[in-house]
Amino acid sequence: MKDRFDLEILKLSAGKSTMHSVAAQITVSVIVILLTTLVALVFRFWGFAEISIGVVYILCVLIIARVTRGYMYGLAASVANILCFNYFFTEPYYTLHVYNRNYFTTFVVMLLASVLTSTLTSEILDSSALASKNEGITRMLYQITSSLAKASGVPEVASVSVRCISNLMDCDTCFVTLGEDGVPDWEYTYSAAEHRVISKPAPQAETKEKGKYVLPVSSHAKRYGMLCFPDGAAPAGEDEEKLLRSVAVQICVAMEREHLADEKKKVEAQAEREKLKSNLLRSISHDLRTPLAGISGLAEILQYNLEEDENREIARAIYDDANWLTHMVENILSLTKIQEGKMIQNIQQEAVEEIVAEAVKRAAKYAEKQKITVKIPHDVLFVPMDGKLIIQVLINLIDNAVKHSAPEQEIRVEVYPENNKVWFNVADHGTGIPEDELPHVFDLFYRADHGQADSKRGIGLGLTICKSIIDAHGGSILAENNTEGGATLRFWLPYQGGMKN
C-alpha cells in the first residue's frame, strides 16, 4: 500500500502543532494590536469619529481570536485594546487618565463587545478544529479498514497493519503474530527507510524487549498478536490512544476473518478426506462381500464332504475366518452409512422375542463353542424399533462377549422392562474391562485386547456402531463389570407399554 496519511491531521489529533506555542501566539497578538493602533491613528488623522476607531479595535480582537488558540488571548487583547484606545484616542492624549465620564460607558461597551466576539470566535474555531480532527480520524480509519478488507491471508493483513500504523504514528512499528498456542509466531516490521515490510520468525522473547509501548490485538475469545512501538513512540494523549485502539480493533476483525477462513478450509479439507475415506471403505467392502460369501459357502460344503479330520478342521478354519471377515465388512458398511448420515431407520412395533431369537441365531454361527442363554419376559413385548438395526446391535454385543470369553463359557442375553424402558443385557464370564477403559469402550477403533494375541479380535468398530444405532433410537448404551467376573454390555430403548399374553 502506497497511501500515506496527512501528517497535519495527525498533529491536530495529538495537539503537537508548533504554530500554537505560547510565545508565537503572544507575538502575533502584539503585532496585530500594534498594526491596529497604527490604522486607528491614521483614521484619527483623517478625521474619523471615535466610534469608528472603537470598531477597528473590536475587529482587532476578532483577528487575534482567529489566529490564536484559547480564550485568554482574546480576553488579554480586549483589555490591551481598551488601554490603547484610552491612551491614544481619549483626552488627555497619551495618558491613562479620563476627563469625560462618558468614556467609561464606551470602555465598558467596547470591552463587552470584544469579550463576546473573542469568545464566540474561539468556540467556532474549536468546533471547526474538532470537526476537522474527527474528519481526519474517520478518513484514516476508512483508509485502514479498506486496506485491511483487501488483504488476503494473515501475512498480508499483518503487513498492511504495520504499514498503516507506521504512517499513523510516524515511526517504525512491529506487529508480532501469535500461534495457536499463544506463543509469538512471526514478526512483521515496517522500515520507513526502506519503504517495505520485513518479516521473520519471532524470537521467543519477552514483549518488553520489543518496545516500551505494546498494544494487544485480541478479541474476547483469542489473542491474535501485539503491536510494538519503539522508545518514545507511545501515544501522546488519550485521543491518540483511543485512535490506536480503534485501529487495533479493525486489525483484530481482519485477523479473525482470516483465521475463520483458514478454519473453514481445514474443515472442508477434512470433510473431503472423510468422504474419500468412506467411499473407499464402501467400495472395498462391497467388492469383498461376494468373494467372501463364495469362500464361506465352499468351506461349509468342504466340512461335510472331506473325510479326514485334519482337512475338515482346515475347512472349518477357512469357514470361520470368512464369516469373521464378512461380519467385519458389514460393520464397515454400517459405519460409512452412519458417518454420512445415510442410515435410514424403519421404526415400527417389533416383538422383542423375535428380534432376540434372530440375533442369537445369527450370532451362534460365530460362537459354536459358547453356550448362549436367553431370558425374556413371558409376556410378549412390542417395542418401537428398526428390527434389522437392533439385530445388528445384539449380534455385535454377543460377538464382543464371545471374543472376551473362554470356550464353553456361558453368555447370557436378558431382556426386561423397567420405568418406560426396555433393557437388553449381554453378559459374559470373561476377562472384564479395566476400570480406566470403561468410558472408552464405545470409542471409534477402541480395542480391549488385554494382552491376548488373537488375530480376530476386531478393529474396534462394532461397539461404536452399536452406540450410534442406539443413540439414533433415543436410547442409551453402557458397559459395566460384573461382581462375579466378566462384563455386561447393556442398552435400553424407549417403551410406552405394549404387552400381550
SULDA-V558182 format. One record per run of one state. SS is the DSSP state (H for helix, E for strand, C for the rest). FROM is the first residue (numbers start at 1). LEN is the number of residues. If there is no record, write none. Layout:
SS & FROM & LEN
SS & FROM & LEN
//
This chain:
C & 1 & 6
H & 7 & 8
C & 15 & 3
H & 18 & 3
C & 21 & 1
H & 22 & 24
C & 46 & 4
H & 50 & 18
C & 68 & 3
H & 71 & 19
C & 90 & 12
H & 102 & 49
C & 151 & 3
H & 154 & 16
C & 170 & 3
E & 173 & 6
C & 179 & 5
E & 184 & 8
C & 192 & 4
E & 196 & 6
C & 202 & 5
H & 207 & 4
C & 211 & 2
E & 213 & 6
C & 219 & 4
E & 223 & 7
C & 230 & 8
H & 238 & 68
C & 306 & 3
H & 309 & 31
C & 340 & 8
E & 348 & 4
H & 352 & 15
C & 367 & 4
E & 371 & 5
C & 376 & 4
E & 380 & 6
C & 386 & 1
H & 387 & 17
C & 404 & 6
E & 410 & 8
C & 418 & 3
E & 421 & 7
C & 428 & 7
H & 435 & 6
C & 441 & 21
H & 462 & 11
C & 473 & 3
E & 476 & 6
C & 482 & 5
E & 487 & 8
C & 495 & 4
E & 499 & 2
C & 501 & 1
//
